[in-house]
Amino acid sequence: MALVTLAQVNAGLRLDLQGEAPGFADDPRTPDVTLKIAQAEDIVLDFIQPKPDPAWTDETVPPRVTAAIILAVGYLLDDSEDAHEALAALSGHDLNSRSPIVGLLKRLRDPSLA
């Protein structure tokens, strides 16, 4: 189950997807945004160390993680240099990065485990 919904991403990124929530079937961007949600969740959860145990659900995920996932979706949809830098910072090598995602998740990362 996804940790964020298509409706949350639509609202958070102001995508103005066409059609009715939750599926937004009328919008041709919906499949790509849905794919980006899965990719962003994988990227964000990979950055967090140690992994949450038990695993988070859409009801237990911390709000800062939800925000980080939505930001990551936005960066995956954006092909700018700033977006590339923000996502590259999630490699874990530059925790002093100005990436807002790293800023949100830094406290959820134990450097000795990363």
Beta strands, then each sheet from edge to edge (+ up, - down):
end
